């Protein structure tokens, strides 16, 4: 596969040393790369230019989203090289594993019906914190046909153009939403049994984990709303589960006298029972299974917070006529 047929889009905002590591992992492919910066103040733009990447600085007058940045990078690549076939998207906090670009491009050449291919994303330091370890486990998804991929992936330029790219206003969940639209057009998504990127989550505090999980809940609600009624709809069930566990059950317990009504005791028992169920079904050593079970149960609260933030915001905007929802 000729390098001229492949482009790379790197996105970032104040990634510092992580961005430098990302760009250095590109090697000679840096000349085929575009870096899209979302208002960094740490010298990221200069670092990218020094390494030969084409730089796009997003207009500060429009809200930043990863989707908007990736679209801008894709457009810049295609303007310079209209015949480009495949584009590797990578976040600025990730490093591309040697050999991945060739593996992904070769697979797309051999499988014309596949629009997107991704491999295994791993954490650089999963042992540094329980939150990093949770991320590493999150990336460990099944290989083969997939419903969606994450931010790191290689896309067929033809397919990307056909569906209009990422939804630029989505603040999260833009990759699964794009993959859903691709699947609606009969394109396929594949995950390969190959290392793709090394991710540096750098999460050391509970508050970081909470914010990240809340963002995921917001994505559940917004993407579910956009795709409702579609044959490729996703995340309705994930949103419902979060609302049931974090809102419905507590509300049910408080329906009677607090601490006295039997419902209160039943609800209190539901959470440890859920932890026990998830622990029993999990894989890996006992400690990792327990950690994952506890955080999967706890995650319903920030997820519900994010979903409600989206739902309330949507209702308010409809009331004041700022946005018309269909």
VOTORFI-600978 format. One line per 3 residues: number of its first residue (from 1); their letters; for each residue x negated, z negated, y negated of N, C-alpha, C. Coordinates in steps of 0.2 Angstrom, whole numbers. Each point is the difference from the previous one (the first is absolute). Last residue first. Layout:
N
NUM	A	X Z Y X Z Y X Z Y  ... .
//
This chain:
326
326	XXX	184 -80 -87 5 4 4 1 -4 6  -8 -8 -26 -2 0 7 6 4 4  -11 -2 -26 6 2 4 -2 0 7 .
323	XXX	-11 -14 -22 -1 5 5 6 1 4  1 -12 -20 -7 2 0 -1 5 5  20 -14 -6 0 7 0 -7 3 -1 .
320	XXX	9 -23 4 -1 2 -7 -1 7 -1  5 -9 21 5 -3 -5 -1 3 -7  -15 6 18 6 3 0 5 -2 -5 .
317	XXX	-20 -12 2 -1 7 -3 6 4 1  0 -21 10 0 -1 -7 -1 7 -4  0 -1 24 7 -1 -3 0 -1 -7 .
314	XXX	-21 3 11 4 6 0 7 -1 -3  -14 -18 2 -3 4 -5 4 7 0  4 -16 17 3 -2 -7 -2 4 -5 .
311	XXX	-8 5 21 7 1 0 3 -2 -7  -24 -3 5 2 7 -1 8 1 -1  -8 -21 4 -3 2 -7 2 7 -1 .
308	XXX	4 -9 21 5 -2 -5 -2 2 -7  -15 4 18 6 4 1 6 -2 -5  -20 -12 0 -2 6 -2 7 5 0 .
305	XXX	1 -22 9 -1 0 -7 -1 7 -3  1 -2 23 6 -1 -3 0 0 -7  -20 -1 11 3 7 1 7 0 -3 .
302	XXX	-12 -20 1 -3 4 -6 3 7 1  7 -15 17 2 -2 -6 -3 4 -6  -4 4 23 6 2 -2 2 -2 -7 .
299	XXX	-21 -5 12 1 6 -4 7 2 -2  -6 -19 15 0 -1 -7 1 6 -4  -1 3 23 6 -3 -2 0 -2 -7 .
296	XXX	-19 10 8 5 5 1 7 -3 -2  -20 -14 1 1 4 -6 5 6 0  -3 -15 19 1 -4 -6 1 5 -6 .
293	XXX	-7 10 20 7 -2 0 2 -4 -6  -23 6 2 4 6 -1 8 -2 0  -16 -16 6 -1 2 -7 5 5 -2 .
290	XXX	-1 -6 22 3 -5 -3 0 2 -8  -12 13 15 7 1 1 4 -5 -4  -23 -2 0 2 6 -4 7 2 1 .
287	XXX	-9 -18 13 -1 -1 -7 3 5 -5  -2 3 24 6 -5 -2 0 -1 -7  -11 23 8 -1 -7 2 6 -4 -3 .
284	XXX	7 25 5 -6 -3 -3 -1 -8 2  24 13 -4 -6 1 4 -6 -3 -3  29 -5 0 -6 2 -3 -6 2 5 .
281	XXX	23 -11 3 0 7 1 -7 3 -3  4 -23 -2 1 1 7 -1 8 1  1 -8 -22 -6 -2 4 -1 2 7 .
278	XXX	20 3 -12 -5 5 -2 -7 -2 3  18 -15 3 2 6 3 -6 6 -1  -1 -22 -11 -2 0 8 1 6 3 .
275	XXX	6 -1 -23 -7 0 1 -2 -1 8  23 -1 -5 -3 6 -2 -7 1 1  10 -21 2 1 4 6 -2 7 -1 .
272	XXX	-2 -15 -19 -5 -1 6 1 4 6  16 3 -17 -6 2 -2 -6 -2 5  23 -7 3 0 7 1 -7 3 -2 .
269	XXX	8 -23 -3 -3 1 7 -1 8 0  10 -8 -19 -7 -3 0 -3 2 7  23 5 -3 -5 5 -4 -7 -3 0 .
266	XXX	16 -13 10 0 6 4 -5 5 -4  6 -21 -10 -5 -1 5 -1 7 4  16 0 -17 -7 -1 -3 -5 -1 6 .
263	XXX	23 2 5 -3 6 -1 -7 0 -3  14 -19 4 -4 2 6 -3 7 -1  5 -18 -21 4 5 4 -5 3 6 .
260	XXX	-9 -15 -16 5 -4 4 4 5 5  -17 6 -18 -3 -5 5 5 -3 5  11 12 -20 -7 0 1 -2 -6 4 .
257	XXX	25 10 1 -4 -5 -4 -7 0 2  11 23 4 2 -6 1 -4 -5 -4  -6 22 -2 7 0 0 4 -6 1 .
254	XXX	-24 5 2 2 -3 -6 8 0 -1  -11 12 18 -1 -8 1 2 -4 -6  1 24 -1 5 -3 5 -1 -7 1 .
251	XXX	-15 11 -14 7 0 -3 5 -3 5  -22 4 8 0 -5 -5 7 -1 -3  -2 19 14 0 -6 4 -1 -6 -5 .
248	XXX	0 21 -10 6 -1 3 0 -7 4  -20 8 -12 6 -1 -4 6 -3 4  -21 6 10 -2 -4 -6 6 -1 -5 .
245	XXX	2 12 21 -4 -6 2 -1 -4 -7  13 20 -1 3 -5 4 -4 -6 1  -9 18 -12 5 -4 -4 4 -5 4 .
242	XXX	-17 14 10 -3 -5 -5 6 -4 -4  6 17 16 -3 -6 3 -3 -5 -5  9 21 -8 5 -5 3 -3 -6 3 .
239	XXX	-15 17 -6 3 -3 -6 6 -5 2  -10 13 17 -5 -5 -3 3 -3 -6  13 17 9 0 -6 5 -5 -5 -3 .
236	XXX	1 21 -11 7 -4 -1 -1 -7 4  -17 18 0 -1 -6 -3 7 -4 -2  -1 27 3 -4 -5 3 1 -6 -4 .
233	XXX	10 27 6 0 -6 -4 -4 -6 3  6 25 5 -7 -3 1 0 -7 -4  20 14 0 -2 -1 7 -7 -3 2 .
230	XXX	15 -6 -22 -4 5 2 -2 -1 8  12 -16 -14 4 6 2 -4 6 2  -13 -16 -15 7 -2 3 4 6 2 .
227	XXX	-22 -2 -12 1 4 6 6 -2 4  -7 -11 -21 -1 7 -1 2 4 6  1 -24 2 5 3 -5 -1 7 -1 .
224	XXX	-17 -11 12 7 0 4 5 3 -4  -20 -3 -11 0 6 5 6 0 4  -2 -19 -14 0 7 -4 0 6 5 .
221	XXX	-2 -22 9 7 1 -3 0 7 -3  -20 -7 10 5 1 5 6 2 -3  -18 -5 -14 0 6 3 5 1 5 .
218	XXX	-2 -21 -9 2 5 -5 0 7 2  -10 -16 14 7 -1 0 4 4 -6  -24 0 1 3 3 6 8 0 0 .
215	XXX	-12 -12 -16 0 7 -2 3 4 6  -3 -23 3 5 1 -4 1 8 -2  -19 -7 12 6 0 4 6 1 -4 .
212	XXX	-20 -2 -11 0 6 4 6 1 4  -3 -20 -12 2 5 -5 0 7 4  -6 -20 12 7 0 -2 1 6 -4 .
209	XXX	-22 -3 6 4 2 5 7 0 -1  -14 -8 -16 -2 7 1 5 3 5  0 -23 -3 4 3 -6 -1 8 1 .
206	XXX	-13 -15 14 7 1 2 4 4 -5  -27 3 2 5 -5 -3 7 2 3  -20 14 3 -2 -7 2 5 -5 -2 .
203	XXX	-5 28 4 5 -5 -2 -2 -7 3  -10 24 0 -3 -5 -4 6 -5 -2  -1 22 13 5 -3 -3 -2 -5 -5 .
200	XXX	-11 22 11 -2 -7 -3 6 -3 -4  -4 20 21 3 -2 -6 -2 -7 -2  -7 24 14 -2 -7 0 3 -3 -7 .
197	XXX	7 23 16 -3 -3 -6 -1 -7 1  4 15 19 1 5 -6 -3 -4 -6  0 1 29 -1 -4 -6 0 4 -6 .
194	XXX	14 6 23 -7 1 -3 -1 -5 -7  20 9 16 -4 -5 2 -7 0 -2  22 10 -13 -5 1 5 -4 -6 2 .
191	XXX	25 8 -11 -5 -5 -1 -5 1 6  20 17 -13 -4 -3 6 -5 -5 -2  24 16 -8 -5 -5 -2 -3 -3 6 .
188	XXX	16 24 -7 -2 -6 5 -6 -4 -3  21 18 -10 -7 -1 1 -1 -7 4  22 9 -7 -3 2 6 -7 0 1 .
185	XXX	14 -7 -19 -1 7 0 -3 2 7  5 -22 -4 6 3 -1 -1 8 0  -19 -14 1 4 0 6 7 4 0 .
182	XXX	-12 -4 -20 -4 5 4 4 0 7  7 -16 -14 2 6 -3 -3 6 4  -6 -22 5 7 1 2 2 7 -2 .
179	XXX	-21 -7 -7 0 2 7 7 1 3  -3 -9 -22 -3 7 0 1 3 8  4 -23 -4 6 4 -3 -2 8 0 .
176	XXX	-16 -16 8 5 1 4 6 4 -2  -18 -5 -16 -2 4 6 5 1 5  3 -13 -20 1 7 -1 -2 4 6 .
173	XXX	2 -25 -5 4 4 6 0 7 -1  -3 -14 -22 -2 -2 6 4 4 5  3 3 -23 -5 -4 -1 -3 -2 7 .
170	XXX	13 23 -9 0 -6 5 -6 -4 -1  5 21 -12 2 -7 -3 1 -5 5  -7 23 5 -5 -4 -4 2 -6 -3 .
167	XXX	3 13 23 5 -2 -5 -4 -4 -5  -13 19 15 2 -7 0 6 -1 -6  -3 25 9 -5 -6 -1 3 -6 0 .
164	XXX	11 22 3 -1 -2 -7 -4 -7 -1  6 14 20 5 -5 -1 -2 -3 -7  -13 18 8 7 2 2 5 -5 -2 .
161	XXX	-24 -3 -3 3 4 -5 8 1 2  -13 -10 16 0 -5 -6 4 4 -6  -5 12 20 5 -4 1 1 -5 -6 .
158	XXX	-18 15 0 6 4 0 6 -5 0  -22 -9 2 2 2 -7 7 3 0  -8 -18 19 0 8 -1 3 1 -7 .
155	XXX	-12 -24 5 6 4 0 -1 8 0  -12 -26 7 -1 7 -2 7 4 1  -6 -28 -6 3 5 5 -3 7 -3 .
152	XXX	4 -27 -9 -5 4 3 2 5 5  16 -15 -10 -3 3 -5 -6 5 2  17 -6 19 -2 -3 -6 -3 4 -5 .
149	XXX	18 8 19 -6 -2 0 -1 -4 -6  22 8 18 -4 -1 -7 -7 -2 1  15 4 19 5 1 -6 -4 1 -7 .
146	XXX	-12 7 24 2 -5 -4 5 2 -5  -14 7 25 5 2 -5 2 -6 -4  -23 -5 11 5 5 2 5 2 -6 .
143	XXX	-12 -25 4 -2 7 -1 5 5 3  4 -26 -11 -1 4 6 -2 7 -2  -8 -21 -15 6 3 2 -1 5 6 .
140	XXX	-13 -18 -16 -1 2 7 7 2 3  -4 -9 -23 -2 7 1 0 2 7  5 -22 -5 6 4 -3 -2 7 1 .
137	XXX	-16 -17 5 5 1 5 6 5 -2  -17 -6 -15 -3 4 5 5 1 6  7 -13 -18 0 7 -2 -3 4 6 .
134	XXX	0 -23 2 7 2 1 0 8 -2  -20 -12 -3 1 1 7 7 3 1  -6 -6 -22 -4 6 2 1 2 8 .
131	XXX	9 -20 -8 4 5 -3 -4 7 1  -9 -21 7 5 2 4 4 6 -3  -26 -1 -5 6 -4 -2 6 1 5 .
128	XXX	-23 9 3 -1 -4 -6 6 -4 -2  -3 16 19 -1 -8 2 -1 -4 -7  3 24 1 6 -3 2 0 -7 1 .
125	XXX	-13 20 -12 -2 -7 1 7 -4 2  0 24 -3 -7 -1 0 -2 -8 2  22 14 8 -2 -5 -5 -8 0 0 .
122	XXX	14 22 9 -2 -7 2 -2 -4 -6  15 24 9 -3 -4 -6 -2 -7 2  5 24 14 0 -7 0 -4 -3 -6 .
119	XXX	11 25 0 -3 -4 5 0 -7 -1  15 24 -7 -4 -6 -2 -3 -3 6  14 24 -11 -4 -4 6 -3 -6 -3 .
116	XXX	21 20 -6 -4 -6 -2 -4 -3 6  14 20 2 -1 0 -8 -5 -5 -2  6 15 24 -2 -6 -3 -2 0 -7 .
113	XXX	5 19 14 6 -3 -2 -1 -7 -2  -18 14 8 3 3 -6 6 -4 -2  -22 -5 14 7 -2 1 4 2 -7 .
110	XXX	-24 4 3 2 1 7 8 -1 1  -12 -4 -21 -1 7 2 4 1 7  -1 -22 -7 5 4 -4 -1 7 2 .
107	XXX	-16 -14 9 6 -1 3 6 4 -3  -22 0 -9 0 4 6 7 -1 4  -4 -13 -20 1 7 -1 0 4 6 .
104	XXX	-4 -23 2 6 1 -2 2 8 -1  -22 -7 7 5 -1 5 7 2 -3  -18 1 -15 0 5 5 5 -1 5 .
101	XXX	-2 -17 -15 2 6 -4 0 6 5  -9 -21 7 8 0 0 2 7 -3  -23 -8 3 3 4 5 7 1 -1 .
98	XXX	-12 -21 -11 -3 6 2 4 4 6  14 -16 -16 -5 -1 5 -3 7 2  9 -10 -24 2 5 5 -6 -1 5 .
95	XXX	10 -19 -17 -6 4 1 2 5 6  14 -16 -20 -1 2 7 -6 5 0  12 -9 -20 -2 -6 4 -2 2 7 .
92	XXX	9 16 -15 -6 -1 -2 -3 -7 3  17 18 12 1 -5 -5 -8 -3 -2  8 25 11 -3 -7 1 1 -4 -6 .
89	XXX	8 26 12 1 -5 -5 -3 -7 2  -4 28 6 -1 -7 2 1 -5 -6  8 27 6 -2 -5 -5 0 -7 3 .
86	XXX	0 29 7 1 -7 2 -3 -5 -6  0 24 -3 5 0 6 2 -8 1  -9 17 -22 -1 -6 4 5 -1 5 .
83	XXX	-3 18 -18 1 1 7 -2 -6 5  -1 1 -25 7 1 2 1 1 8  -17 -13 -17 -1 4 6 7 1 3 .
80	XXX	-2 -10 -21 -6 3 0 -1 4 7  21 -10 -4 -2 4 -6 -7 3 0  7 -15 17 3 6 1 -1 5 -6 .
77	XXX	-8 -23 -2 -3 4 6 3 7 0  11 -14 -14 -7 2 -3 -4 3 5  21 -8 7 1 5 -5 -7 2 -3 .
74	XXX	1 -19 14 1 6 4 1 6 -5  -3 -21 -10 -6 2 4 1 7 3  18 -10 -10 -4 2 -5 -7 3 3 .
71	XXX	16 -11 14 3 6 -2 -5 4 -5  -5 -22 6 -1 4 6 2 7 -2  5 -17 -15 -7 1 0 -2 5 6 .
68	XXX	22 -8 -2 -1 5 -6 -8 2 0  7 -16 17 3 7 1 -2 5 -6  -5 -23 -2 -5 3 5 3 7 1 .
65	XXX	6 -11 -23 2 -1 7 -5 4 4  5 -8 -28 -5 2 6 4 -1 6  11 5 -24 -1 -5 4 -5 3 6 .
62	XXX	-1 11 -24 5 0 6 -2 -5 5  -13 4 -20 7 0 -2 5 0 5  -24 3 2 2 -7 0 7 -1 -2 .
59	XXX	-12 21 13 2 -2 -6 3 -7 0  -19 8 17 7 0 -1 2 -2 -7  -23 11 9 2 -6 -2 7 1 -2 .
56	XXX	-18 12 17 6 1 -4 2 -7 -2  -24 14 10 4 -6 -2 6 2 -4  -19 9 20 4 2 -6 5 -6 -2 .
53	XXX	-24 -3 12 7 1 1 3 2 -6  -24 -6 3 2 7 1 7 1 1  -13 -21 -5 -1 2 7 3 7 2 .
50	XXX	1 -10 -22 -7 -1 2 -1 3 7  22 -3 -8 -3 6 -3 -8 0 2  13 -19 6 2 6 4 -4 7 -3 .
47	XXX	-4 -21 -11 -3 0 7 2 6 4  10 -3 -21 -7 2 -1 -3 0 7  22 -8 -1 -1 7 -2 -7 2 0 .
44	XXX	4 -23 4 2 4 6 -1 8 -2  -3 -21 -14 -5 5 1 1 4 6  15 -18 -7 -6 -2 3 -5 5 1 .
41	XXX	24 0 -8 -5 -2 -5 -6 -3 2  22 18 8 -5 -5 1 -4 -2 -6  21 16 5 -1 -5 -6 -5 -5 2 .
38	XXX	6 16 17 6 -3 -3 -2 -5 -5  -12 23 13 -1 -7 -3 6 -2 -3  -9 18 19 5 -1 -5 0 -7 -2 .
35	XXX	-18 19 12 2 -7 -1 5 0 -6  -8 20 19 2 -2 -7 2 -7 0  -17 18 16 4 -6 -1 3 0 -7 .
32	XXX	-17 14 12 7 2 1 5 -5 -1  -23 -4 -2 1 6 -4 7 3 1  -8 -18 13 2 -3 -6 1 6 -5 .
29	XXX	-7 1 23 6 2 -1 3 -2 -7  -22 -6 11 0 7 -4 7 2 -2  1 -25 5 -6 4 1 0 7 -4 .
26	XXX	16 -20 3 2 7 0 -6 4 1  -1 -24 -3 2 2 7 2 8 0  -5 -11 -20 -6 1 3 1 2 8 .
23	XXX	18 -6 -15 -3 7 -2 -6 1 4  10 -21 4 5 6 2 -4 6 -2  -10 -19 -7 -1 1 7 4 6 2 .
20	XXX	3 -6 -22 -7 3 1 -1 1 7  19 -11 -5 1 7 -2 -7 3 1  1 -23 3 4 3 5 0 8 -1 .
17	XXX	-9 -15 -17 -5 2 6 4 4 6  15 -1 -20 -7 -2 -1 -4 2 6  25 3 -7 -3 -2 7 -7 -2 0 .
14	XXX	18 7 -18 -4 -6 0 -2 -2 7  15 18 2 0 -3 -6 -4 -7 0  5 26 15 -2 -6 -1 1 -3 -7 .
11	XXX	0 22 20 4 -3 -6 -3 -7 0  -7 26 11 -1 -7 0 3 -3 -6  0 24 16 3 -4 -6 -1 -7 1 .
8	XXX	-11 25 10 1 -7 1 3 -3 -7  -2 25 16 -1 -4 -6 2 -7 1  -6 25 14 2 -7 0 -1 -3 -7 .
5	XXX	-6 22 8 7 0 1 3 -7 0  -24 6 -3 4 3 -5 8 -1 1  -17 -6 16 2 -5 -5 4 2 -5 .
2	XX	2 11 24 -4 0 -6 2 -5 -5  1 0 28 4 0 -6 -4 0 -6 .
//
